[in-house]
Amino acid sequence: MKLPEAIIIDGKECLDILCCKILIWEANSDVIEINDPDENKCLVIRECESIEINDTYKKLINSASVRFPRGTVIKRTITSENIDKEGATTVYTERLIDGTVIEKRKGYSTAQPTDFKVGQRIRIYLGYYKDRGKVFKNATERLQTMEKEAFVKNVPDFDGYIVKCSVNTPIEIKCENLASGLKRKNVVKLGPMIVTVNDLLKEGGKYDLLKGTGLKLHPKTAERDINIGKIQLTEDLTVADVLTEWNKYGLYSFIRKDTDGTPYVMVGHTYLSGNVASSILNTDGSSDTPQIQFDYHVAQDNLTLMNCDPRYLAVSAEGFKFEGNKQIKYNVTVRLNPEWTGQNDTEHKKFQILNETKLSKKSLKLGAIPKSKTKDRVNLSAYNVIPYVSSKIGISEDELIKEAEAFFEGYNRNGVEGSITIFGDLHRTNLGMRHLESGMKVVLLDKREPEKQGWYLIEEINTKFGVNGFRQTLKLPYCIAKPEKE
């Protein structure tokens, strides 16, 4: 793969102003609203002390927290009840930095813990506005211009529900994403039987567990019809319980929005299952890969360059095989044979099989043969052990070993691991203006240390916004591809 051209940055002098907009309104129990509510029909907050958002495809339910002091100005719907109760009829003026005078009327009041309730919808927008000294006619024009530029394509940074609110100062709101509602939907009694993701989650499928939740299975996931294997469900489990349990098998469920803002449940195998059709790598269908330039976007670099010697590399493979009517986990580790001298060596096998799961008496009766020559567990503390999870349910021991050997051969031993902290305006300086999401691929560009350059998978994003600025910390544990050598 060839690296893209460097991004052209707007070099005009300006002042970057942090902008946020928080919308809070009563949730509709029947549907999940895609569009923003009218600002006259919800609470609108445009100032805060801090906002923190956690996003990882390894968790179905991601979280956010918002902190702001009592006295924060809220724009709200005015009724005779809250005018009498909260005295929201005060009229006063405020002069802005650019000289504009605005009048604040009874549509505004100060924040109190009683303003927020568990179960309310919350949507958070974050961004920068580049102030180039333009003078506006009035405060309304200024606000509209700022938010149009700051909130690119009007895509929220967080969308979900309030799950907790403190009564302390500052006020703190705890939130969960749109998958939070799946904790309130029980599953049907089922099994034990072999099922697919489509059987359980697809609209109109055999069991349609997402019915009534406002969420649907993503069309791309439905196309792949992922086999889950043999499962058993009881009525005291929720949909969230079931989807979270799949993590143990290297199958992750997470929320992904379509281009029109419609939320879906997407399911994908871990990157460590190889580049199969159902891999996390293939859940991001866009050809527009965000670029990160170290000399412009990166505020803090916690990446570690690594070059792993294949002689000290091992692959710990995990699969699930059938033993009669039971689904059994099977583990085996593959490493290079120290005595193997190269492709012309016909005397020694290339790989050694170690630390195999002890076969049960039933497996041995069914014809299974131990693959490892030693029964003792080998200490691999001096090795770089890479986990691998097979996406095939009912895989045999021989098939798992072949997959592990192929993964060993294709593993990229040169790259970086760790995290980087970037400024919050990355989505504004990239083609397509995309917001970063976990499970997305990014390309790193670094002229000073070209060893870091390549395509990486984002495992986790921690977003922090507030009086200390706007930063996003990206966890990048996997190098997907390196650029072609010129």
Summary of the structure (lengths in Angstrom):
residues: 486
radius of gyration: 26.6
end to end distance: 10.9
largest distance: 91.3
contacts: 1427
relative contact order: 0.14
helix: 19%
strand: 38%
